[in-house]
Amino acid sequence: MSKTRVLIIEDEKDILRLLKYNLEKEGYQVVSATDGASGLAAAQKEKPDLLILDLMLPKLDGMEVCRTLRQESRVPILMLTAKKQEVDRILGLELGADDYVTKPFSIRELLARVKTILRRSQRPSPETGTGKFGDLRFDAERYTVSVKGKPVSLGTKEFAFLKILLEANGKALTRDQLLEKVWGYDRSMDIDTRTIDQHITRLRDKLGSEAKRVVTVKNVGYRFETQ
């Protein structure tokens, strides 16, 4: 059985050595790069199961690496950042990163995040088939959404939110539940639930005439109106 392959793109050698040592100790196969350009090339060549990506990199920064990869791959991405501002964390997630860890970090926490992301990415998705709700058509297997016959381009997280709301079959989901289902967070982890509201706002914008189906439940969260 082949080992799970992790690609680390990190220019700080001490951090790179720390990550490589601990990941290999946990049984992962580790590939590394020390700048964004070579890291992007390695990601495209090696096809890793998980990417640990530093935000601040020479030649090509982490945001650009993430943006480029998301156009061609759904490899799980754990972003490392020394920036504490909320806007940086949210931007990383909006570009398609699956999680982030702020430096300095606990290696135990990082390894736990790695396991959570890999478990979630390797878990088979429930088969929802094709659903039609008014003018909105959803196809989980083909990863497509359309409104009035016109394709709707959704980001990874927007699609995940819509899928989870549909699977709830009209039941309201709290912001905490949505965070846990989309990112694997539990309530003890530090992420602002306003992130959910921003993704929902963009999802509604893209759904156009069918945006009204994504209903805000006051003091709770959101549900999808199927009727």
SESEDO-612316 format. One record per atom (N, C-alpha, C): residue number from 1; residue in three letters; atom name; x, z, y. Coordinates in steps of 0.05 Angstrom, whole numbers, plus 5000, padded with zeros to 4 digits. Last residue first. Layout:
BEGIN
REC    k    r   a     x     z     y
REC  NUM  Ala  CA     X     Z     Y
...
This chain:
BEGIN
REC    k    r   a     x     z     y
REC  227  Gln   N  4222  4964  5471
REC  227  Gln  CA  4196  4951  5473
REC  227  Gln   C  4194  4934  5499
REC  226  Thr   N  4271  4991  5475
REC  226  Thr  CA  4269  4968  5456
REC  226  Thr   C  4243  4952  5460
REC  225  Glu   N  4312  5018  5520
REC  225  Glu  CA  4283  5012  5516
REC  225  Glu   C  4280  4987  5499
REC  224  Phe   N  4362  5063  5506
REC  224  Phe  CA  4356  5035  5508
REC  224  Phe   C  4326  5031  5502
REC  223  Arg   N  4385  5117  5548
REC  223  Arg  CA  4373  5107  5523
REC  223  Arg   C  4367  5077  5528
REC  222  Tyr   N  4429  5169  5573
REC  222  Tyr  CA  4417  5142  5573
REC  222  Tyr   C  4404  5136  5547
REC  221  Gly   N  4425  5233  5598
REC  221  Gly  CA  4443  5211  5593
REC  221  Gly   C  4428  5184  5595
REC  220  Val   N  4405  5283  5627
REC  220  Val  CA  4412  5280  5598
REC  220  Val   C  4433  5258  5595
REC  219  Asn   N  4385  5284  5678
REC  219  Asn  CA  4399  5308  5668
REC  219  Asn   C  4407  5307  5638
REC  218  Lys   N  4342  5231  5663
REC  218  Lys  CA  4351  5250  5682
REC  218  Lys   C  4362  5276  5669
REC  217  Val   N  4362  5175  5633
REC  217  Val  CA  4345  5199  5627
REC  217  Val   C  4357  5222  5643
REC  216  Thr   N  4361  5108  5649
REC  216  Thr  CA  4373  5134  5655
REC  216  Thr   C  4353  5156  5649
REC  215  Val   N  4359  5054  5605
REC  215  Val  CA  4344  5073  5620
REC  215  Val   C  4360  5099  5624
REC  214  Val   N  4364  4990  5597
REC  214  Val  CA  4383  5013  5596
REC  214  Val   C  4372  5034  5615
REC  213  Arg   N  4325  4954  5612
REC  213  Arg  CA  4323  4966  5585
REC  213  Arg   C  4343  4989  5581
REC  212  Lys   N  4338  4932  5660
REC  212  Lys  CA  4319  4953  5660
REC  212  Lys   C  4316  4967  5633
REC  211  Ala   N  4369  4887  5649
REC  211  Ala  CA  4383  4912  5655
REC  211  Ala   C  4364  4936  5654
REC  210  Glu   N  4348  4838  5642
REC  210  Glu  CA  4343  4857  5620
REC  210  Glu   C  4357  4884  5625
REC  209  Ser   N  4365  4808  5684
REC  209  Ser  CA  4336  4814  5682
REC  209  Ser   C  4330  4834  5661
REC  208  Gly   N  4431  4830  5676
REC  208  Gly  CA  4412  4817  5694
REC  208  Gly   C  4383  4826  5691
REC  207  Leu   N  4473  4848  5648
REC  207  Leu  CA  4449  4842  5633
REC  207  Leu   C  4427  4830  5650
REC  206  Lys   N  4512  4860  5685
REC  206  Lys  CA  4516  4836  5669
REC  206  Lys   C  4491  4828  5653
REC  205  Asp   N  4493  4907  5708
REC  205  Asp  CA  4498  4884  5725
REC  205  Asp   C  4499  4858  5709
REC  204  Arg   N  4494  4941  5663
REC  204  Arg  CA  4468  4933  5675
REC  204  Arg   C  4472  4908  5692
REC  203  Leu   N  4550  4946  5657
REC  203  Leu  CA  4533  4934  5635
REC  203  Leu   C  4507  4924  5646
REC  202  Arg   N  4563  4972  5704
REC  202  Arg  CA  4573  4945  5699
REC  202  Arg   C  4557  4931  5677
REC  201  Thr   N  4536  5021  5695
REC  201  Thr  CA  4530  5005  5718
REC  201  Thr   C  4539  4976  5714
REC  200  Ile   N  4562  5039  5649
REC  200  Ile  CA  4534  5032  5647
REC  200  Ile   C  4526  5015  5671
REC  199  His   N  4613  5049  5669
REC  199  His  CA  4610  5029  5649
REC  199  His   C  4581  5020  5647
REC  198  Gln   N  4600  5091  5705
REC  198  Gln  CA  4612  5066  5715
REC  198  Gln   C  4609  5043  5695
REC  197  Asp   N  4580  5130  5671
REC  197  Asp  CA  4562  5119  5691
REC  197  Asp   C  4573  5092  5701
REC  196  Ile   N  4627  5143  5642
REC  196  Ile  CA  4603  5132  5628
REC  196  Ile   C  4586  5117  5648
REC  195  Thr   N  4657  5168  5681
REC  195  Thr  CA  4667  5143  5669
REC  195  Thr   C  4644  5128  5655
REC  194  Arg   N  4634  5215  5689
REC  194  Arg  CA  4626  5194  5708
REC  194  Arg   C  4637  5167  5699
REC  193  Thr   N  4656  5251  5656
REC  193  Thr  CA  4634  5236  5645
REC  193  Thr   C  4624  5215  5665
REC  192  Asp   N  4726  5253  5653
REC  192  Asp  CA  4703  5256  5670
REC  192  Asp   C  4680  5239  5659
REC  191  Ile   N  4761  5289  5604
REC  191  Ile  CA  4754  5262  5615
REC  191  Ile   C  4728  5265  5630
REC  190  Asp   N  4793  5328  5565
REC  190  Asp  CA  4791  5325  5594
REC  190  Asp   C  4786  5296  5601
REC  189  Met   N  4758  5359  5510
REC  189  Met  CA  4779  5341  5521
REC  189  Met   C  4772  5334  5550
REC  188  Ser   N  4717  5387  5489
REC  188  Ser  CA  4739  5403  5500
REC  188  Ser   C  4760  5385  5513
REC  187  Arg   N  4680  5353  5467
REC  187  Arg  CA  4675  5364  5494
REC  187  Arg   C  4698  5380  5506
REC  186  Asp   N  4718  5298  5440
REC  186  Asp  CA  4700  5320  5438
REC  186  Asp   C  4698  5334  5465
REC  185  Tyr   N  4723  5226  5437
REC  185  Tyr  CA  4728  5252  5451
REC  185  Tyr   C  4708  5273  5441
REC  184  Gly   N  4718  5175  5419
REC  184  Gly  CA  4726  5195  5400
REC  184  Gly   C  4732  5222  5412
REC  183  Trp   N  4698  5135  5451
REC  183  Trp  CA  4726  5141  5453
REC  183  Trp   C  4736  5162  5433
REC  182  Val   N  4644  5129  5433
REC  182  Val  CA  4660  5105  5442
REC  182  Val   C  4690  5111  5442
REC  181  Lys   N  4626  5179  5416
REC  181  Lys  CA  4622  5155  5399
REC  181  Lys   C  4639  5131  5407
REC  180  Glu   N  4641  5213  5458
REC  180  Glu  CA  4651  5218  5431
REC  180  Glu   C  4648  5193  5413
REC  179  Leu   N  4613  5191  5501
REC  179  Leu  CA  4642  5193  5502
REC  179  Leu   C  4653  5196  5474
REC  178  Leu   N  4560  5197  5482
REC  178  Leu  CA  4571  5170  5486
REC  178  Leu   C  4601  5171  5488
REC  177  Gln   N  4556  5253  5482
REC  177  Gln  CA  4553  5238  5457
REC  177  Gln   C  4565  5210  5459
REC  176  Asp   N  4562  5263  5536
REC  176  Asp  CA  4582  5274  5517
REC  176  Asp   C  4580  5259  5491
REC  175  Arg   N  4516  5240  5556
REC  175  Arg  CA  4542  5228  5564
REC  175  Arg   C  4564  5238  5545
REC  174  Thr   N  4466  5235  5503
REC  174  Thr  CA  4479  5248  5526
REC  174  Thr   C  4505  5234  5533
REC  173  Leu   N  4416  5189  5489
REC  173  Leu  CA  4442  5199  5482
REC  173  Leu   C  4454  5212  5507
REC  172  Ala   N  4349  5182  5467
REC  172  Ala  CA  4367  5187  5489
REC  172  Ala   C  4393  5198  5478
REC  171  Lys   N  4326  5131  5422
REC  171  Lys  CA  4331  5159  5428
REC  171  Lys   C  4351  5161  5451
REC  170  Gly   N  4322  5077  5411
REC  170  Gly  CA  4304  5088  5431
REC  170  Gly   C  4309  5117  5438
REC  169  Asn   N  4362  5071  5370
REC  169  Asn  CA  4334  5064  5365
REC  169  Asn   C  4315  5078  5385
REC  168  Ala   N  4415  5076  5369
REC  168  Ala  CA  4400  5101  5372
REC  168  Ala   C  4370  5097  5370
REC  167  Glu   N  4434  5025  5368
REC  167  Glu  CA  4433  5039  5342
REC  167  Glu   C  4417  5065  5344
REC  166  Leu   N  4433  5015  5423
REC  166  Leu  CA  4415  5001  5406
REC  166  Leu   C  4411  5015  5379
REC  165  Leu   N  4476  5048  5439
REC  165  Leu  CA  4449  5053  5450
REC  165  Leu   C  4428  5039  5433
REC  164  Ile   N  4517  5022  5412
REC  164  Ile  CA  4511  5050  5406
REC  164  Ile   C  4483  5057  5416
REC  163  Lys   N  4517  4972  5438
REC  163  Lys  CA  4513  4974  5409
REC  163  Lys   C  4504  5002  5401
REC  162  Leu   N  4530  4985  5491
REC  162  Leu  CA  4504  4972  5484
REC  162  Leu   C  4498  4975  5455
REC  161  Phe   N  4581  5008  5484
REC  161  Phe  CA  4559  5024  5495
REC  161  Phe   C  4532  5011  5487
REC  160  Ala   N  4609  4963  5464
REC  160  Ala  CA  4607  4987  5448
REC  160  Ala   C  4584  5005  5458
REC  159  Phe   N  4607  4929  5508
REC  159  Phe  CA  4594  4921  5483
REC  159  Phe   C  4589  4945  5465
REC  158  Glu   N  4637  4959  5543
REC  158  Glu  CA  4610  4953  5550
REC  158  Glu   C  4594  4945  5525
REC  157  Lys   N  4687  4960  5517
REC  157  Lys  CA  4672  4985  5520
REC  157  Lys   C  4643  4979  5527
REC  156  Thr   N  4701  4904  5520
REC  156  Thr  CA  4701  4919  5495
REC  156  Thr   C  4683  4944  5496
REC  155  Gly   N  4657  4869  5565
REC  155  Gly  CA  4682  4880  5557
REC  155  Gly   C  4679  4896  5532
REC  154  Leu   N  4615  4811  5558
REC  154  Leu  CA  4618  4840  5560
REC  154  Leu   C  4647  4848  5552
REC  153  Ser   N  4584  4757  5581
REC  153  Ser  CA  4611  4766  5574
REC  153  Ser   C  4614  4796  5579
REC  152  Val   N  4529  4727  5553
REC  152  Val  CA  4537  4748  5571
REC  152  Val   C  4564  4758  5563
REC  151  Pro   N  4501  4661  5548
REC  151  Pro  CA  4520  4681  5539
REC  151  Pro   C  4527  4702  5561
REC  150  Lys   N  4432  4649  5554
REC  150  Lys  CA  4458  4645  5567
REC  150  Lys   C  4477  4668  5558
REC  149  Gly   N  4382  4660  5534
REC  149  Gly  CA  4397  4638  5521
REC  149  Gly   C  4425  4634  5533
REC  148  Lys   N  4366  4704  5562
REC  148  Lys  CA  4352  4679  5567
REC  148  Lys   C  4368  4655  5557
REC  147  Val   N  4427  4731  5547
REC  147  Val  CA  4402  4736  5562
REC  147  Val   C  4390  4709  5570
REC  146  Ser   N  4468  4752  5492
REC  146  Ser  CA  4458  4731  5511
REC  146  Ser   C  4433  4741  5524
REC  145  Val   N  4527  4771  5459
REC  145  Val  CA  4503  4780  5474
REC  145  Val   C  4495  4757  5491
REC  144  Thr   N  4568  4778  5400
REC  144  Thr  CA  4557  4763  5422
REC  144  Thr   C  4532  4776  5434
REC  143  Tyr   N  4594  4788  5351
REC  143  Tyr  CA  4603  4801  5376
REC  143  Tyr   C  4594  4785  5400
REC  142  Arg   N  4576  4773  5303
REC  142  Arg  CA  4589  4753  5319
REC  142  Arg   C  4600  4763  5345
REC  141  Glu   N  4554  4823  5288
REC  141  Glu  CA  4573  4809  5271
REC  141  Glu   C  4589  4788  5286
REC  140  Ala   N  4516  4835  5328
REC  140  Ala  CA  4540  4852  5324
REC  140  Ala   C  4562  4838  5308
REC  139  Asp   N  4482  4805  5375
REC  139  Asp  CA  4492  4799  5348
REC  139  Asp   C  4518  4814  5344
REC  138  Phe   N  4424  4804  5414
REC  138  Phe  CA  4448  4819  5408
REC  138  Phe   C  4456  4812  5379
REC  137  Arg   N  4388  4779  5469
REC  137  Arg  CA  4394  4776  5440
REC  137  Arg   C  4422  4788  5435
REC  136  Leu   N  4336  4788  5514
REC  136  Leu  CA  4363  4796  5506
REC  136  Leu   C  4367  4793  5476
REC  135  Asp   N  4285  4781  5530
REC  135  Asp  CA  4303  4758  5533
REC  135  Asp   C  4331  4764  5524
REC  134  Gly   N  4262  4826  5483
REC  134  Gly  CA  4254  4810  5506
REC  134  Gly   C  4271  4785  5507
REC  133  Phe   N  4309  4832  5440
REC  133  Phe  CA  4293  4851  5456
REC  133  Phe   C  4286  4837  5482
REC  132  Lys   N  4333  4822  5377
REC  132  Lys  CA  4322  4809  5401
REC  132  Lys   C  4304  4828  5415
REC  131  Gly   N  4392  4827  5337
REC  131  Gly  CA  4368  4839  5348
REC  131  Gly   C  4359  4824  5373
REC  130  Thr   N  4425  4817  5277
REC  130  Thr  CA  4417  4805  5302
REC  130  Thr   C  4392  4818  5312
REC  129  Gly   N  4462  4871  5248
REC  129  Gly  CA  4451  4844  5247
REC  129  Gly   C  4445  4834  5275
REC  128  Thr   N  4483  4920  5241
REC  128  Thr  CA  4458  4919  5256
REC  128  Thr   C  4446  4891  5257
REC  127  Glu   N  4520  4956  5199
REC  127  Glu  CA  4509  4929  5203
REC  127  Glu   C  4483  4931  5217
REC  126  Pro   N  4569  5000  5225
REC  126  Pro  CA  4543  4996  5212
REC  126  Pro   C  4532  4968  5218
REC  125  Ser   N  4638  4985  5215
REC  125  Ser  CA  4616  4988  5233
REC  125  Ser   C  4590  4984  5218
REC  124  Pro   N  4687  5022  5179
REC  124  Pro  CA  4668  4999  5180
REC  124  Pro   C  4645  5005  5199
REC  123  Arg   N  4744  5047  5211
REC  123  Arg  CA  4718  5054  5200
REC  123  Arg   C  4700  5029  5201
REC  122  Gln   N  4789  5036  5238
REC  122  Gln  CA  4788  5027  5211
REC  122  Gln   C  4761  5033  5197
REC  121  Ser   N  4781  5059  5288
REC  121  Ser  CA  4785  5030  5287
REC  121  Ser   C  4783  5019  5258
REC  120  Arg   N  4778  5113  5276
REC  120  Arg  CA  4755  5100  5288
REC  120  Arg   C  4757  5069  5284
REC  119  Arg   N  4829  5123  5256
REC  119  Arg  CA  4806  5128  5239
REC  119  Arg   C  4781  5113  5249
REC  118  Leu   N  4859  5111  5302
REC  118  Leu  CA  4862  5094  5277
REC  118  Leu   C  4838  5098  5259
REC  117  Ile   N  4842  5151  5337
REC  117  Ile  CA  4839  5123  5344
REC  117  Ile   C  4840  5105  5319
REC  116  Thr   N  4858  5198  5309
REC  116  Thr  CA  4829  5193  5316
REC  116  Thr   C  4824  5163  5322
REC  115  Lys   N  4913  5192  5305
REC  115  Lys  CA  4897  5193  5281
REC  115  Lys   C  4867  5187  5286
REC  114  Val   N  4926  5194  5360
REC  114  Val  CA  4933  5170  5344
REC  114  Val   C  4915  5169  5319
REC  113  Arg   N  4910  5246  5373
REC  113  Arg  CA  4896  5223  5385
REC  113  Arg   C  4901  5197  5369
REC  112  Ala   N  4947  5274  5343
REC  112  Ala  CA  4918  5277  5337
REC  112  Ala   C  4903  5254  5349
REC  111  Leu   N  4994  5259  5369
REC  111  Leu  CA  4990  5252  5341
REC  111  Leu   C  4961  5254  5333
REC  110  Leu   N  4984  5284  5418
REC  110  Leu  CA  4986  5255  5417
REC  110  Leu   C  4982  5245  5388
REC  109  Glu   N  4983  5338  5404
REC  109  Glu  CA  4959  5326  5415
REC  109  Glu   C  4960  5295  5412
REC  108  Arg   N  5036  5343  5388
REC  108  Arg  CA  5015  5349  5368
REC  108  Arg   C  4988  5336  5378
REC  107  Ile   N  5064  5334  5434
REC  107  Ile  CA  5067  5314  5412
REC  107  Ile   C  5045  5318  5391
REC  106  Ser   N  5035  5340  5497
REC  106  Ser  CA  5041  5354  5472
REC  106  Ser   C  5043  5333  5449
REC  105  Phe   N  5066  5308  5554
REC  105  Phe  CA  5045  5312  5534
REC  105  Phe   C  5054  5329  5511
REC  104  Pro   N  5074  5304  5625
REC  104  Pro  CA  5086  5310  5598
REC  104  Pro   C  5063  5316  5579
REC  103  Lys   N  5033  5246  5617
REC  103  Lys  CA  5059  5259  5614
REC  103  Lys   C  5061  5283  5633
REC  102  Thr   N  4969  5239  5588
REC  102  Thr  CA  4985  5242  5612
REC  102  Thr   C  5011  5257  5606
REC  101  Val   N  4941  5189  5548
REC  101  Val  CA  4954  5215  5548
REC  101  Val   C  4972  5217  5573
REC  100  Tyr   N  4881  5153  5532
REC  100  Tyr  CA  4905  5157  5548
REC  100  Tyr   C  4916  5185  5544
REC   99  Asp   N  4847  5100  5496
REC   99  Asp  CA  4852  5128  5502
REC   99  Asp   C  4876  5130  5520
REC   98  Asp   N  4840  5046  5494
REC   98  Asp  CA  4822  5063  5478
REC   98  Asp   C  4824  5092  5485
REC   97  Ala   N  4840  4998  5546
REC   97  Ala  CA  4854  5018  5531
REC   97  Ala   C  4834  5036  5517
REC   96  Gly   N  4811  4962  5576
REC   96  Gly  CA  4809  4959  5548
REC   96  Gly   C  4826  4979  5532
REC   95  Leu   N  4806  4969  5629
REC   95  Leu  CA  4821  4945  5621
REC   95  Leu   C  4821  4941  5591
REC   94  Glu   N  4783  5018  5632
REC   94  Glu  CA  4767  4995  5638
REC   94  Glu   C  4780  4969  5629
REC   93  Leu   N  4826  5051  5621
REC   93  Leu  CA  4805  5049  5601
REC   93  Leu   C  4788  5025  5606
REC   92  Gly   N  4856  5043  5668
REC   92  Gly  CA  4868  5038  5642
REC   92  Gly   C  4847  5034  5621
REC   91  Leu   N  4820  5062  5706
REC   91  Leu  CA  4828  5034  5706
REC   91  Leu   C  4840  5026  5679
REC   90  Ile   N  4818  5116  5694
REC   90  Ile  CA  4794  5100  5690
REC   90  Ile   C  4801  5070  5689
REC   89  Arg   N  4871  5131  5708
REC   89  Arg  CA  4861  5135  5681
REC   89  Arg   C  4837  5117  5675
REC   88  Asp   N  4872  5117  5762
REC   88  Asp  CA  4891  5105  5744
REC   88  Asp   C  4881  5108  5715
REC   87  Val   N  4833  5150  5784
REC   87  Val  CA  4830  5121  5786
REC   87  Val   C  4848  5107  5766
REC   86  Glu   N  4851  5203  5778
REC   86  Glu  CA  4829  5193  5762
REC   86  Glu   C  4827  5163  5761
REC   85  Gln   N  4921  5214  5778
REC   85  Gln  CA  4897  5207  5792
REC   85  Gln   C  4876  5195  5774
REC   84  Lys   N  4968  5223  5751
REC   84  Lys  CA  4946  5241  5745
REC   84  Lys   C  4920  5233  5759
REC   83  Lys   N  5016  5185  5718
REC   83  Lys  CA  4998  5187  5741
REC   83  Lys   C  4974  5204  5734
REC   82  Ala   N  5043  5175  5674
REC   82  Ala  CA  5053  5198  5690
REC   82  Ala   C  5035  5203  5714
REC   81  Thr   N  5014  5155  5613
REC   81  Thr  CA  5015  5153  5642
REC   81  Thr   C  5026  5178  5654
REC   80  Leu   N  5002  5114  5557
REC   80  Leu  CA  5017  5137  5568
REC   80  Leu   C  5020  5134  5598
REC   79  Met   N  4946  5093  5519
REC   79  Met  CA  4963  5090  5543
REC   79  Met   C  4976  5116  5551
REC   78  Leu   N  4934  5063  5460
REC   78  Leu  CA  4936  5090  5472
REC   78  Leu   C  4956  5088  5495
REC   77  Ile   N  4893  5013  5434
REC   77  Ile  CA  4915  5019  5453
REC   77  Ile   C  4913  5048  5464
REC   76  Pro   N  4878  4973  5377
REC   76  Pro  CA  4875  4998  5392
REC   76  Pro   C  4899  5005  5410
REC   75  Val   N  4869  4903  5384
REC   75  Val  CA  4886  4925  5374
REC   75  Val   C  4882  4950  5391
REC   74  Arg   N  4841  4858  5394
REC   74  Arg  CA  4826  4884  5397
REC   74  Arg   C  4843  4907  5385
REC   73  Ser   N  4864  4801  5432
REC   73  Ser  CA  4866  4820  5410
REC   73  Ser   C  4849  4845  5415
REC   72  Glu   N  4863  4769  5476
REC   72  Glu  CA  4868  4756  5451
REC   72  Glu   C  4868  4775  5427
REC   71  Gln   N  4854  4798  5521
REC   71  Gln  CA  4843  4771  5521
REC   71  Gln   C  4846  4757  5494
REC   70  Arg   N  4883  4844  5514
REC   70  Arg  CA  4854  4845  5510
REC   70  Arg   C  4840  4818  5511
REC   69  Leu   N  4934  4829  5529
REC   69  Leu  CA  4928  4832  5500
REC   69  Leu   C  4898  4832  5495
REC   68  Thr   N  4929  4828  5585
REC   68  Thr  CA  4936  4803  5570
REC   68  Thr   C  4928  4806  5541
REC   67  Arg   N  4918  4882  5597
REC   67  Arg  CA  4900  4861  5605
REC   67  Arg   C  4904  4835  5589
REC   66  Cys   N  4965  4907  5577
REC   66  Cys  CA  4938  4913  5566
REC   66  Cys   C  4918  4891  5572
REC   65  Val   N  5003  4884  5611
REC   65  Val  CA  5005  4881  5582
REC   65  Val   C  4978  4886  5569
REC   64  Glu   N  4984  4903  5660
REC   64  Glu  CA  4984  4874  5655
REC   64  Glu   C  4987  4869  5625
REC   63  Met   N  4991  4958  5653
REC   63  Met  CA  4964  4947  5659
REC   63  Met   C  4963  4918  5652
REC   62  Gly   N  5046  4964  5646
REC   62  Gly  CA  5028  4969  5624
REC   62  Gly   C  5000  4958  5628
REC   61  Asp   N  5084  4910  5678
REC   61  Asp  CA  5073  4937  5675
REC   61  Asp   C  5052  4939  5653
REC   60  Leu   N  5143  4878  5664
REC   60  Leu  CA  5114  4874  5663
REC   60  Leu   C  5101  4901  5659
REC   59  Lys   N  5194  4895  5684
REC   59  Lys  CA  5188  4867  5678
REC   59  Lys   C  5158  4861  5678
REC   58  Pro   N  5186  4964  5664
REC   58  Pro  CA  5200  4943  5677
REC   58  Pro   C  5191  4916  5667
REC   57  Leu   N  5126  5004  5669
REC   57  Leu  CA  5146  4990  5653
REC   57  Leu   C  5161  4970  5670
REC   56  Met   N  5080  5052  5667
REC   56  Met  CA  5100  5042  5685
REC   56  Met   C  5123  5031  5669
REC   55  Leu   N  5049  5063  5620
REC   55  Leu  CA  5037  5050  5644
REC   55  Leu   C  5058  5037  5661
REC   54  Asp   N  5064  5051  5552
REC   54  Asp  CA  5070  5065  5577
REC   54  Asp   C  5058  5049  5600
REC   53  Leu   N  5027  5050  5494
REC   53  Leu  CA  5035  5034  5517
REC   53  Leu   C  5040  5051  5542
REC   52  Ile   N  5021  5041  5428
REC   52  Ile  CA  5026  5063  5447
REC   52  Ile   C  5040  5050  5471
REC   51  Leu   N  4977  5008  5386
REC   51  Leu  CA  4997  5004  5407
REC   51  Leu   C  4998  5029  5425
REC   50  Leu   N  4965  4997  5317
REC   50  Leu  CA  4961  5013  5341
REC   50  Leu   C  4984  5008  5361
REC   49  Asp   N  4978  4959  5281
REC   49  Asp  CA  4952  4972  5278
REC   49  Asp   C  4945  4989  5302
REC   48  Pro   N  5010  4898  5307
REC   48  Pro  CA  5009  4926  5299
REC   48  Pro   C  4980  4936  5295
REC   47  Lys   N  5033  4843  5305
REC   47  Lys  CA  5006  4849  5298
REC   47  Lys   C  5003  4879  5290
REC   46  Glu   N  5083  4821  5317
REC   46  Glu  CA  5082  4842  5296
REC   46  Glu   C  5054  4848  5287
REC   45  Lys   N  5073  4784  5360
REC   45  Lys  CA  5087  4776  5335
REC   45  Lys   C  5082  4795  5312
REC   44  Gln   N  5046  4810  5400
REC   44  Gln  CA  5036  4785  5391
REC   44  Gln   C  5048  4776  5364
REC   43  Ala   N  5080  4854  5407
REC   43  Ala  CA  5052  4858  5399
REC   43  Ala   C  5040  4833  5388
REC   42  Ala   N  5127  4828  5425
REC   42  Ala  CA  5127  4843  5399
REC   42  Ala   C  5098  4847  5389
REC   41  Ala   N  5110  4809  5474
REC   41  Ala  CA  5118  4790  5454
REC   41  Ala   C  5118  4803  5426
REC   40  Leu   N  5101  4858  5499
REC   40  Leu  CA  5079  4840  5496
REC   40  Leu   C  5085  4819  5474
REC   39  Gly   N  5154  4877  5500
REC   39  Gly  CA  5133  4892  5485
REC   39  Gly   C  5109  4874  5480
REC   38  Ser   N  5180  4843  5533
REC   38  Ser  CA  5187  4842  5504
REC   38  Ser   C  5167  4857  5488
REC   37  Ala   N  5151  4857  5580
REC   37  Ala  CA  5152  4830  5570
REC   37  Ala   C  5159  4828  5541
REC   36  Gly   N  5157  4913  5588
REC   36  Gly  CA  5131  4901  5583
REC   36  Gly   C  5132  4873  5571
REC   35  Asp   N  5210  4945  5550
REC   35  Asp  CA  5199  4934  5574
REC   35  Asp   C  5174  4919  5567
REC   34  Thr   N  5226  4965  5500
REC   34  Thr  CA  5231  4981  5524
REC   34  Thr   C  5223  4968  5550
REC   33  Ala   N  5194  4973  5436
REC   33  Ala  CA  5204  4956  5457
REC   33  Ala   C  5207  4973  5483
REC   32  Ser   N  5188  4983  5365
REC   32  Ser  CA  5189  4992  5392
REC   32  Ser   C  5200  4970  5411
REC   31  Val   N  5152  5004  5307
REC   31  Val  CA  5166  4982  5321
REC   31  Val   C  5167  4990  5350
REC   30  Val   N  5144  5044  5250
REC   30  Val  CA  5146  5043  5279
REC   30  Val   C  5163  5019  5288
REC   29  Gln   N  5098  5065  5202
REC   29  Gln  CA  5120  5046  5207
REC   29  Gln   C  5121  5041  5237
REC   28  Tyr   N  5083  5134  5190
REC   28  Tyr  CA  5077  5108  5202
REC   28  Tyr   C  5102  5091  5203
REC   27  Gly   N  5092  5185  5170
REC   27  Gly  CA  5089  5164  5151
REC   27  Gly   C  5082  5136  5163
REC   26  Glu   N  5106  5225  5203
REC   26  Glu  CA  5078  5226  5194
REC   26  Glu   C  5072  5202  5175
REC   25  Lys   N  5157  5210  5216
REC   25  Lys  CA  5154  5234  5200
REC   25  Lys   C  5126  5236  5188
REC   24  Glu   N  5145  5169  5250
REC   24  Glu  CA  5156  5162  5224
REC   24  Glu   C  5154  5186  5205
REC   23  Leu   N  5126  5200  5293
REC   23  Leu  CA  5108  5181  5280
REC   23  Leu   C  5119  5173  5252
REC   22  Asn   N  5172  5229  5307
REC   22  Asn  CA  5148  5243  5298
REC   22  Asn   C  5129  5224  5284
REC   21  Tyr   N  5209  5188  5322
REC   21  Tyr  CA  5216  5208  5302
REC   21  Tyr   C  5190  5220  5290
REC   20  Lys   N  5181  5160  5363
REC   20  Lys  CA  5189  5146  5338
REC   20  Lys   C  5195  5166  5316
REC   19  Leu   N  5175  5200  5402
REC   19  Leu  CA  5152  5187  5390
REC   19  Leu   C  5159  5175  5363
REC   18  Leu   N  5229  5211  5414
REC   18  Leu  CA  5211  5232  5406
REC   18  Leu   C  5187  5221  5391
REC   17  Arg   N  5248  5161  5431
REC   17  Arg  CA  5260  5173  5407
REC   17  Arg   C  5241  5195  5396
REC   16  Leu   N  5216  5154  5477
REC   16  Leu  CA  5215  5135  5455
REC   16  Leu   C  5226  5147  5429
REC   15  Ile   N  5234  5196  5508
REC   15  Ile  CA  5206  5196  5499
REC   15  Ile   C  5203  5177  5475
REC   14  Asp   N  5287  5179  5516
REC   14  Asp  CA  5282  5205  5504
REC   14  Asp   C  5253  5207  5493
REC   13  Lys   N  5280  5129  5543
REC   13  Lys  CA  5292  5131  5516
REC   13  Lys   C  5287  5157  5502
REC   12  Glu   N  5229  5099  5574
REC   12  Glu  CA  5244  5125  5574
REC   12  Glu   C  5254  5131  5546
REC   11  Asp   N  5198  5055  5564
REC   11  Asp  CA  5225  5050  5574
REC   11  Asp   C  5242  5076  5576
REC   10  Glu   N  5156  5033  5512
REC   10  Glu  CA  5164  5056  5529
REC   10  Glu   C  5193  5053  5538
REC    9  Ile   N  5114  5017  5467
REC    9  Ile  CA  5127  5003  5489
REC    9  Ile   C  5132  5025  5510
REC    8  Ile   N  5109  5019  5397
REC    8  Ile  CA  5112  5035  5421
REC    8  Ile   C  5126  5018  5443
REC    7  Leu   N  5065  5003  5346
REC    7  Leu  CA  5084  4992  5365
REC    7  Leu   C  5085  5010  5390
REC    6  Val   N  5056  5020  5279
REC    6  Val  CA  5052  5028  5307
REC    6  Val   C  5074  5016  5324
REC    5  Arg   N  5025  5006  5219
REC    5  Arg  CA  5046  4998  5237
REC    5  Arg   C  5038  5006  5266
REC    4  Thr   N  5016  5040  5159
REC    4  Thr  CA  5004  5033  5185
REC    4  Thr   C  5026  5029  5205
REC    3  Lys   N  5046  5010  5101
REC    3  Lys  CA  5043  5031  5120
REC    3  Lys   C  5029  5021  5145
REC    2  Ser   N  5014  4981  5043
REC    2  Ser  CA  5031  4979  5067
REC    2  Ser   C  5025  5002  5086
REC    1  Met   N  5017  5000  4976
REC    1  Met  CA  5000  5000  5000
REC    1  Met   C  5018  5000  5025
